[in-house]
Amino acid sequence: MQEIRSILALGFSVRHIVCSGQRAGYEMSAADAFGDVDTRGSARNFYLLDPDDLHKGLTILEDVKGLVDGVIMGSGFESADYRSLSDTARGKILGNRPEKTRVVADKVWLAACLDELGIPHPRTVSGRAITALCAQKRRIPLAYPVVAKPAQGGGGTANFFCQTEKELIRSAKARPDFLYQDYVKGQHASVSVLLSNQEAVSICLNEQLLGMKSLSAPGPLVYCGNITPMAAPRSTEVCKLAEDLTAELGLIGSNGVDVVLSDDGPVVIEVNPRVQGSLDTVELATGLNLVDAHVRAVAGELPARIAVKRYAAKMIVFAARDGLVTADLTGGGSGIVDIPARGRTVHQGEPIATGIGVGRSRADACTTAMARVARIQAAVN
């Protein structure tokens, strides 16, 4: 593998990847749908993507294939069609091949795979299957509330609950491509895993923040950030499960496994075959640079077991209403990232910026992060 010095980060939002890569000494370029102040400030070149036609941005890989040594894919391109790209452009991707990413990110395929492997996961039925069961007057094998979600994609922005059979049937008819799953009660968590072709090593267990009203999350299952580390019973078992699963799936580089820690043990919800949003808290808690670790893992080099040194919290603030960013949120050591330019319009439900906190305890990290959250909320009028 050639030496990697210059990298393009491509995804819906790539600030975390670009800033991490710059800290590691890589020359970073960026292509995303936000163009935040800190993304542009850390990238040598920036390309703005259309959020309504995100996959059109794949053509950038052809444009830069001779200008960068590698490409790291962020979220939003898991189901994209790469077939029109040249082998040279596709070969720049550092990590899972597009075909692998597309399969693993497909929740229908993953549910069947987890069944075959005997790994606990929510019962999953497609919208089309529910409609067919209704036509046959057969029972729908799900327990209420039922979680409705797209078959592809993450972040939870399109997820919602069906509280009754009537709601479920109506939704399944309107959204036949959606999946419908049992809601698993427990603590939401994720495991960050690094893989080479020979080995997998889990970095840490992260607490997931979902649907937080204090952050104006636009839905009950919307991803709002992380707290690292997560102290939980059987955490070693959960991390080993994530290592074994991602290795079995043949993944490489930085990948994540979302789980619910139920009373009966860990239940796998999703596998994210890409660099995850938890990068911020993982790096701050451990001191590991994840972009550098990802590049090295793809080349076959994994770190030793990583020690957690402190707590870190990441809280994504969403707009409670339409408004204008009227304050400058930049400033060294402010603990605010994903920074919008002053004067930017934000619409209800859209992310504004992210508050970061670090401390010797979970409470300290969260208190610091919430102080930054308050500053972000006050910046929108």
LUMTIKE-355612 format. One record per atom (N, C-alpha, C, O): x, y, z. Coordinates in steps of 0.2 Angstrom, whole numbers, plus 2048, in hexadecimal, padded with zeros to 3 digits. Layout:
N
XYZ
...
REM end
This chain:
381
8047FA800
800800800
804806800
809807804
80380B7FC
8078117FB
806815802
801815805
80B81A803
80B81E809
805823808
804826803
80182380D
7FB82880D
7FD82F810
7FF82F816
7FD83480C
7FE83B80F
7F883F80E
7F7844813
7F483E809
7EF843808
7E883F807
7E8839804
7E384180A
7DD83D80B
7D784280A
7D784880C
7D283F806
7CB842805
7C683F80A
7C683980A
7C384380E
7BD840812
7B784280E
7B584880D
7B383D80D
7AD83E809
7A783B80D
7A783580F
7A283F80E
79C83D812
797842813
798848811
791841816
78C846818
78F84B81C
78E85181B
793849821
79684E826
79D84B828
79D84582A
7A384E826
7A984B827
7AE84F82B
7B484E82B
7AB85482F
7B0858833
7B4854838
7BA855838
7B184F83B
7B584B840
7BB84783C
7C084683F
7BA845836
7BF841833
7C5846830
7CB845831
7C384C82E
7C785182B
7CC853831
7D2854830
7C9855836
7CD85883C
7D185383F
7D7855841
7CF84D83F
7D3848842
7D984683E
7DF846840
7D8846837
7DD845832
7E284A832
7E8849832
7E0851833
7E5856833
7E9856839
7EF857839
7E685483F
7EA853845
7EF84E845
7F484E848
7EE849841
7F3843840
7F884583A
7FD841839
7F784B837
7FC84D832
7FB84C82B
7FF84D827
7F584982A
7F3848823
7F184F820
7EE853823
7F284F819
7EF855815
7E8853813
7E784E810
7E3856816
7DC854816
7D8859811
7D985F811
7D485580D
7CF859809
7C885680B
7C785180E
7C285A80A
7BC85880D
7B6859808
7B785E804
7B1855808
7AB856804
7A6853808
7A584E80A
7A185880A
79B85780E
79685C80D
797860809
79085B810
78A85F80F
78A865813
785869813
78E866818
78E86B81D
79387181C
79187781C
79986F81A
79E87481A
79F879820
7A087F81F
79F875826
7A087982C
7A787C82C
7AC87B828
7A7882830
7AD886831
7B3882832
7B988382F
7B387D837
7B9879839
7BA874834
7C0872833
7B6872830
7B786D82A
7BB871825
7C186E823
7B9876823
7BD87A81E
7C387C820
7C887D81D
7C487E827
7CA88082A
7CF87B82A
7D587C82A
7CD87582A
7D286F82B
7D386C824
7D8867824
7D086E81F
7D086A818
7D486F813
7D3875813
7D986C810
7DC87080A
7D7871805
7D7877802
7D386D803
7CE86E7FE
7C786C801
7C7867804
7C286F7FF
7BB86D802
7B686D7FC
7B68727F7
7B28687FC
7AD8687F6
7A68677FA
7A58627FE
7A186B7F8
79B86B7FB
7968677F8
7958677F2
7938627FB
78E85D7F8
78785F7F9
7868637FE
78385D7F5
77C85E7F5
7798597F9
7798537F8
77685B7FF
773856804
76D853801
76B84D803
76A8567FC
7648527F9
76684E7F3
76284A7F0
76C84E7F1
76F8497EC
7768477EE
77B8487EA
7778457F4
77D8447F7
78283F7F2
7878407F1
77F83A7F0
7838357EC
7868377E6
78A8347E3
78383D7E3
7868407DD
78D8427DF
7928437DB
78F8437E6
7968457E8
79B8407E6
7A18417E7
79983A7E5
79E8347E3
7A28367DD
7A88347DD
7A083B7D9
7A483D7D3
7AA8407D5
7AF8417D2
7AA8437DB
7B08467DE
7B68417DE
7BC8437DE
7B583B7DF
7BA8367E0
7BE8357D9
7C48347D9
7BA8367D4
7BE8377CD
7C283D7CC
7C783D7CA
7BF8437CF
7C28497CE
7C98497D2
7CE84D7D0
7C98467D8
7CF8477DC
7D48407DC
7D88407E0
7D283B7D8
7D68357D9
7DD8367D8
7E18327DA
7DF83B7D4
7E683C7D3
7E98417D8
7EF8427D8
7E58447DC
7E78497E1
7E88477E8
7EB84A7EC
7E58417EA
7E583F7F1
7E88387F1
7E78347EC
7EB8367F6
7ED82F7F7
7E782A7F9
7E88247F8
7E282D7FC
7DD8287FF
7D782C800
7D7832801
7D1828801
7CB82B803
7C8827809
7C8821809
7C582B80E
7C2828813
7BA82A813
7B9830812
7B6825813
7AF826812
7AC827819
7AD82381D
7A882C819
7A382D81F
79C82B81E
79B82681A
79882D822
79182B821
78D82E81B
790833818
78882A819
78482D813
78582980D
78182A808
78B82680C
78C822806
78C81B806
78F817802
78981880C
78981180D
78580D807
787808805
780810804
77C80D7FF
77E80F7F8
77A80E7F3
7838147F7
7848177F1
7878127EC
78980C7EE
7858137E5
78780F7E0
78E8127DD
78E8177DA
79380E7DE
79A8107DC
79C80D7D5
7A180E7D3
79780A7D2
7998067CC
79B80A7C6
79F8087C1
7998117C6
79B8157C0
7A28187C1
7A581B7BD
7A58177C7
7AC8197C8
7B18157C5
7B080F7C5
7B78187C4
7BC8147C1
7C08107C7
7BF8117CD
7C380B7C5
7C78067CA
7CC80B7CE
7CD8097D4
7CF8107CB
7D38147CE
7D08187D4
7D38187D9
7CA81B7D2
7C781F7D7
7C481A7DD
7C581C7E3
7C28157DB
7BF8107E0
7C580D7E5
7C480C7EB
7CB80D7E2
7D080A7E5
7D380F7EA
7D880D7EE
7D18157EA
7D481A7EF
7D18197F6
7D381C7FA
7CB8167F6
7C78157FC
7CC811801
7CE80C800
7CD814807
7D081180D
7CB80E812
7C8812815
7CA808811
7C6805815
7C27FF812
7C47FC80D
7BB7FE814
7B77F9811
7B67FB809
7B5801808
7B67F6805
7B47F77FE
7AD7F97FE
7A97F7802
7AB7FD7F9
7A47FF7F8
79F7F97F9
7997FA7FB
7A07F47F5
79C7EE7F5
79B7EB7FC
7957E97FE
7A07EB800
79F7E8807
79B7ED80B
7977EB80F
79D7F480B
7997F980E
7927F880D
78D7F8812
7907F8807
7897F8805
7857F2808
77F7F280A
7887EC808
7857E680A
7847E6812
77F7E5814
78A7E8815
78A7E881D
7857ED81F
7827EC824
7847F381C
7807F881E
7797F781D
7747FA81F
7777F2819
7707F0817
76D7EC81D
7707E781F
7697EF821
7667EC827
7627E6826
7627E182A
75F7E5820
75C7DE81E
7617D981E
7607D3821
7677DA81A
76C7D581A
76F7D4821
7707CE822
7707D9824
7747D882B
76F7D4830
7727D0833
7697D5830
7647D1834
7657CA832
7657C6837
7657C882C
7657C182A
76C7BE82C
76D7B982E
7727C282B
7787C082D
7797BF835
77C7BA837
7767C3839
7767C3840
7727BC842
7747B9847
76D7BB83F
7697B5840
76D7AF83F
76E7AA843
7717AF839
7757A9837
77B7A883C
77D7A383E
77D7AE83F
7837AE844
7817AC84B
7857AB84F
77A7AD84C
7777AC853
7797B1857
7797B085D
7797B7855
77B7BD859
7747C185A
7707C2855
7727C2860
76C7C6862
76B7CD85E
7707D185E
7657CE85B
7647D4858
75C7D5858
7597D0859
75A7DB857
7527DB857
74F7D7851
7527D784B
7497D5852
7457D284D
7447D7848
7427DD84A
7457D5842
7447DA83C
7407D7837
7407D2834
73B7DC835
7367DA82F
7367E082A
7357E682D
7367DF824
7367E481F
72E7E781E
72A7E3820
72E7ED81C
7277EF81B
7237EB816
71D7EA817
7267E9811
7237E480C
7207DE80F
71B7DB80D
7257DB813
7237D5817
71D7D681B
7187D281C
71D7DC81E
7177DD823
7107DE81F
70B7DB821
7117E1819
70B7E2815
7097DB812
7037D9812
70D7D6811
70C7D080E
7087CC814
7047C8813
70B7CC81A
7087C9820
7017CB821
6FD7C7823
7007D1820
6F97D4821
6F47D181C
6EF7CF81E
6F77D1816
6F27CE811
6F17C7812
6EB7C5810
6F57C3815
6F47BC817
6F17BB81D
6EF7B681F
6EF7C1821
6EC7C1827
6F07BD82C
6EE7B9830
6F77BE82C
6FB7BB830
6FE7C0835
6FE7C6834
7007BD83B
7037C1840
70A7C483E
70E7C183B
70A7CB840
7117CE83F
7157CD845
7137CE84B
71B7C9845
71F7C784A
7237CD84D
72A7CC84E
7207D2850
7247D7853
7207D9859
71A7D985A
7247DC85E
7217DF864
7217E6864
7267E9862
71C7E9867
71C7F1867
71F7F486D
71F7F1873
7227FA86D
7227FE867
7277FB861
72C7F7863
7267FC85B
72A7FA856
72E800853
72B805852
7347FF852
73980484F
739803847
73A7FE844
737809844
73780983D
73D80D83A
73F81283D
74180A836
74780D833
74880C82C
74680682A
74C810828
74E80E821
753808821
756807826
75380481C
7577FE81B
75E80081B
7637FC81C
760807818
766809818
76781081C
76281381C
76D81181E
76E818821
76E817828
76B81382B
77181C82C
77181D833
76F823836
76D828832
77082583C
76F82B83F
76882C842
767830846
764827840
75D827844
75982D842
75382D845
75A83183D
75683783B
74F835838
74A838839
74F82F835
74982D832
745827836
740825834
74882683C
745820840
73F823844
73F829846
73A81F845
735821849
73281A84C
73381584A
72D81B851
72A816854
723814851
71F819850
72180E851
71A80C850
717809856
71A804858
71280C859
71080A860
70B805860
70A801864
70780485A
7027FF859
7027FC853
7067FE84E
6FF7F6852
6FE7F384C
6FC7F7846
6FE7F6840
6F77FB848
6F47FF843
6F9804840
6F980583A
6FD807844
70280C842
70780883E
70A80A839
709802840
70E7FE83D
70C7FC835
7107FD831
7067FA835
7037F882E
7037FE829
7057FE824
70080482C
70080A828
70780C826
70880E820
70C80C82A
71380E829
716809824
71980B81F
715802824
7187FD820
7157FE819
7197FD814
70F800818
70C801811
70F80780E
710807808
71080C812
712813810
71A81280F
71C81680A
71D80E812
72580E812
727806811
72A804816
72580380C
7277FC80B
72F7FB80B
7307F580D
73380080A
73A7FE80A
73D7FF811
7437FE812
739801816
73B80281D
73C7FB820
7397F681E
73F7FB826
7407F582A
73C7F7830
73C7FC832
7397F1833
7367F283A
7387ED83F
7397E783D
73B7F0844
73E7EB849
73B7EC850
7387F1852
73C7E7854
73B7E785B
73F7ED85E
7457EE85D
73C7F1863
7407F5867
7437F286D
7407EF871
74A7F286D
74D7EF872
74F7F4878
7527F9877
74C7F287E
74E7F7884
7557F6886
7577F0887
7587FB888
75F7FA88B
76380188A
760806888
76980088B
76E80688A
770806883
773800881
77080B87F
77380B879
77A80D879
77D81187C
77E809875
785809875
78880886E
78480586A
78E80986D
792807867
799805869
79C80786E
79C801865
7A37FE866
7A7801860
7A57FF85A
7AC804861
7B180685C
7B680185B
7B97FE860
7B77FE855
7BB7F9853
7C07FA84D
7BE7FE849
7C67F884E
7CB7F9849
7CD7F2846
7CE7ED84A
7CD7F1840
7CE7EB83D
7D47EB837
7D37F0833
7D87E6837
7DD7E5832
7DA7DF82E
7D57DC830
7DE7DC829
7DC7D6826
7DC7D082A
7D97CB829
7E07D1830
7E17CB834
7DE7CB83B
7DD7C683E
7DC7D183D
7DA7D2844
7D67D8845
7D57DC841
7D27D784B
7CD7DD84D
7CF7DF854
7D07DA858
7CF7E5856
7D07E885C
7CB7ED85E
7CA7F285A
7C77EC863
7C27F1865
7C67F6869
7CA7F586D
7C47FD868
7C780286C
7C3804872
7C7804877
7BD804872
7B9806878
7B2805877
7AF805871
7AE80587C
7A780587C
7A480C87D
7A780F882
7A080E879
79D815879
79681687B
792812878
79481A87F
78D81B881
78A81F87B
78D824878
78481D878
781821873
77B826876
77882487A
77B82C873
776830875
771831870
77383386A
76B82F871
76582F86C
75F83386E
75D833874
75D837869
75683A86A
75683F870
75183F873
75B842872
75B846878
75784D877
759851872
75284E87B
74E85487A
75285A87C
75185F879
757859881
75B85F883
75F86287D
76286787D
76085E878
76485F872
75F86186C
762862866
75986186D
754862868
75485D862
75385F85D
756857864
75685185F
74F85185C
74A85185F
74F850855
749850851
74584A851
74084984D
748845855
74483E855
74783A85B
74C83C85E
74383585D
745831863
74B82D863
74E82B868
74D82C85D
75382785C
75982B858
75D827855
758831857
75D835854
764835858
76483685E
769834854
770834857
77283B859
77283F855
77483B860
775842863
77D842865
77F847868
78083D865
78783D867
78983786B
78683286B
78F83886F
791832872
794834879
79683A87A
79583087E
799830883
79E82A884
79C825883
7A582C884
7AA827884
7AE82888A
7B082D88C
7B082288E
7AD81B88D
7A681A890
7A481F894
7A381488F
79D812892
79F80D897
7A1808895
79E80E89D
79F8098A2
7988058A3
7938078A4
7997FE8A1
7937FA8A1
7957F38A3
79B7F18A1
7917EF8A6
7927E88A7
7937E58A1
7907E689C
7987E08A1
7997DC89B
79C7DF895
79B7DD88F
79F7E5896
7A27E9891
7A77E588D
7A77E6887
7AB7E1890
7B07DD88D
7AC7D8888
7AF7D7882
7A77D588A
7A37D1886
7A07D587F
7A07D287A
79E7DB881
79B7DF87B
7A07E0876
79F7E0870
7A67E2878
7AC7E4874
7AE7DE870
7B07DE86A
7AE7D8873
7B07D2870
7AB7D086A
7AD7CE865
7A57D186C
7A07D0867
7A17D4861
7A07D285B
7A27DA862
7A37DF85C
7A97DD858
7A97DD852
7AF7DB85C
7B57D9858
7B37D3854
7B57D384E
7B07CE857
7AF7C8853
7AA7C984D
7AB7C6848
7A57CD84E
7A07CE849
7A37D2843
7A27D083D
7A77D8844
7AA7DB83F
7AF7D783B
7B07D8835
7B37D383F
7B77CF83B
7B47CA837
7B67C8831
7AE7C783A
7AA7C2836
7A87C582F
7A77C282A
7A67CC830
7A37CF82A
7A97D1825
7A77D381F
7AF7D0827
7B47D2822
7B67D9822
7B87DC81C
7B47DD827
7B57E4827
7BD7E6828
7C17E282A
7BF7EC826
7C57EF827
7C67F6829
7C17FA827
7CB7F882D
7CB7FF82F
7C7800835
7C57FC839
7C4806835
7C080983B
7B980783A
7B6809834
7B580383E
7AE80183D
7AB802844
7AE802849
7A4802844
7A180284A
79B7FD84B
7987FC845
7997FB851
7947F7852
78F7FA857
7917FC85C
7897FB855
7847FE85A
7807F985D
77E7F485A
7807F9864
77C7F4868
7787F786D
7787FD86E
7737F386F
76F7F5875
7717F087B
7717EA879
7737F2880
7757EE886
76E7ED88A
76C7F188E
76B7E7888
7657E588B
7667E1892
76C7DF893
7617E0895
7617DC89B
7647D589A
7677D189E
7637D3893
7647CC891
76B7CC88E
76D7C688C
76F7D188D
7757D288A
7757D6884
7707D9883
77B7D7881
77B7DB87B
7777D9875
7777D3873
7747DE872
7707DD86C
7727E1866
7737E7867
7757DE861
7787E285B
7727E6857
76D7E3855
7737EC856
76E7F0853
7707F284C
76C7F0847
7767F484B
7797F6844
7817F5844
7847F4849
7837F483E
78A7F483D
78C7FA838
7897FA833
7907FF83A
792804836
799803833
79E804836
79980182D
79F7FF829
7A3805827
7A5806821
7A580A82B
7A881082A
7AA814830
7A9811836
7AE819830
7B081D835
7AA820838
7A5822835
7A982083F
7A3822843
7A3829846
7A982C846
79D82B847
79D83284B
7A0832851
7A1837854
7A182C855
7A482C85B
7AB82D85B
7AE82D860
7AE82E855
7B5830855
7B783585A
7BD83585D
7B383A85B
7B584085F
7B783E866
7BC83F869
7B283A869
7B2838870
7B8833871
7BB832876
7B882E86C
7BD82986C
7C482C86C
7C882A871
7C5831868
7CC834868
7CD83786E
7D3837871
7C983B871
7CA83F877
7CB83B87D
7CE83D881
7C783587D
7C7831883
7CE82D883
7D082B888
7D082B87D
7D682687D
7DC82987B
7E282787C
7DC82F877
7E2832874
7E482F86E
7E983186B
7E082A86B
7E2827865
7DF82B85F
7DA82E85F
7E382C85A
7E182F854
7DE82A84F
7E182684D
7D782A84E
7D382584B
7D4825843
7D4820840
7D582B840
7D782B839
7DD828838
7DE824833
7E382983C
7E982683B
7E981F83C
7EB81B838
7E581D841
7E4816843
7E081283D
7E280C83C
7DB81683A
7D8813835
7DC81182F
7DC80C82C
7E081682D
7E5815827
7EA810829
7EB80C824
7EC80F82F
7F180A831
7EE803831
7F17FE82F
7E8803833
7E47FD833
7E37FA82C
7E47F482B
7E17FE828
7E07FC821
7E77F981E
7E77F581A
7ED7FC820
7F37FA81E
7F67F4822
7FB7F1820
7F27F2827
7F37EC82B
7F67EC832
7F87E8835
7F67F3834
7F97F483B
7F47F6840
7F07FB83E
7F37F2845
7EE7F484A
7F27F6851
7F77F4852
7EF7FB854
7F27FD85B
7F17F8860
7ED7F385F
7F57F8865
7F47F486B
7ED7F686E
7EA7FB86C
7EB7F2873
7E57F4877
7E57FB879
7EA7FD87C
7E07FF878
7E080687A
7DE807881
7D8805883
7E180B885
7DF80D88C
7DA81388B
7DC818888
7D581388F
7D1819890
7D481E895
7D581B89B
7D5824894
7D8829898
7D382E89C
7D58308A1
7CE82F899
7C983489B
7C2833898
7C182F894
7BD83789A
7B7837897
7B683C892
7B9842893
7B283B88D
7B1840888
7A983F886
7A783A885
7A6845885
79F845883
79E84A87D
7A284F87C
79A847878
79984B872
79184C872
78E847872
78F852871
787853871
78685786B
78885D86A
782855866
780858860
77A85C861
775859863
77A863860
774867861
77086885B
77386A856
76A86785B
765868856
76186E856
76087185C
75F871851
75B877851
754876853
750871851
752879859
74B87885B
74687C857
74087A857
748881853
74488484E
748887849
74F887849
74588A844
74988D83E
74C893841
74A897846
75389583F
75689B842
75C89C83E
75E899839
7608A1841
7668A383E
76C8A3843
76B8A5849
7728A1841
7778A0846
77A8A8846
77D8AA841
7798AB84C
77B8B284D
7818B3851
7848B8851
7848AD853
78B8AE857
7908AA854
78F8A5850
7968AC855
79C8A9853
79E8A4858
7A08A585D
79E89D856
79F89885A
7A689585A
7A889085C
7AA898856
7B1896855
7B589985B
7B289C860
7BB89785C
7BF899861
7C3893864
7C188E865
7CA894865
7CE88F867
7CC88C86E
7CA890873
7CB88586E
7CA882875
7C2883877
7C188287D
7BE885872
7B7886874
7B3880875
7AE880879
7B687A873
7B2874874
7AC873870
7A886F871
7AB87786A
7A6877866
7A987585F
7AD87885C
7A687085C
7A886E855
7A286D850
79C86F852
7A386C84A
79E86C845
79B873845
795874845
79F878844
79D87F845
79A88283F
79E88283A
794885840
79188883A
79488F839
79689283E
794892833
796899832
79189D835
78B89C835
7938A3838
78E8A883B
78A8AA835
78D8AC82F
7848AB836
77F8AD831
77C8A782D
7778A8829
77E8A182F
77A89B82B
77389A82E
77289B834
76F898829
76889782B
76888F82D
76A88B82A
76488E833
763887835
75C886835
75888A837
75A880833
75287E833
751879839
75587583B
74B87983B
749875841
74B86E840
74A86B83A
74E86B844
750864844
757863841
75A85D841
75A86883E
76186783B
766868841
76586B846
76C865840
771866845
77486C844
77586F83F
77687084A
77987684A
78087584B
784878846
782873850
789872852
78A86C857
78586A85A
79086B85A
79186585E
795868864
79A86B863
79386686A
796868870
79B862873
79885D873
7A1864875
7A585E877
7A786087E
7A9866880
7A885B882
7AA85B889
7AF85688B
7AE850889
7B485788F
7B9852891
7B9853899
7B985989B
7BA84D89C
7BB84E8A4
7BD8478A7
7BE8428A3
7BE8488AD
7C18428B1
7BB83D8B2
7BD8378B5
7B583F8B2
7AF83B8B3
7AA83C8AD
7AB8418AA
7A58388AD
7A08398A8
79C83F8A9
79B8438A5
79B8408B0
7978468B2
79B84D8B0
7988518AD
7A184D8B1
7A58538AF
7A58548A7
7A485A8A5
7A684F8A3
7A684F89C
79F85289A
79F856895
79A84F89C
79385189A
79285889C
78F85C898
79485A8A2
7938618A4
7968668A0
79386B89E
79C86589E
7A086989A
79D869893
79C86F890
79B863890
798863889
791867889
79086B885
78D86788F
78786A88F
78887288F
78387588D
78D874892
78F87B892
79087E88B
78E883889
793879887
79487B880
78D87B87C
78C87F878
78987687E
78287587B
77F87C87C
77B87E877
77F87E882
77B884884
77E88A87F
77A88E87D
78488B87E
78789087A
78488F873
783894870
784889870
78288886A
77A88A869
77888D864
77688886E
76F88986E
76E89186E
76989386A
772894872
77189C872
77389F86C
7728A586B
77789C867
77A89F861
77589F85C
7768A3857
76F89C85D
76A89C857
7648A0859
76189F85F
7628A5855
75C8A9856
7588AA850
7538AD850
REM end
